[in-house]
Amino acid sequence: MALLVHGLAIASALCSAAATILIRQGLGRSNAYTGFWLNLVVGVVGLWVATFLLVPVADFQARALPFFIASG
């Protein structure tokens, strides 16, 4: 189990680093703020899509929603 967690953490870090590099390469004439917001929006949309696809509707609880929204 611990090996799986470590593997997922490394994979997540590598994906984040690759996304940062690719965004920097794609934004040739833009500034760092544009890259930051682009990375943030894509991450949030990806998180919401993954949540709606992977979590059963019966497990959604209204009292947990503010914490999920506040966490980004």
Beta strands, then each sheet from edge to edge (+ up, - down):
end
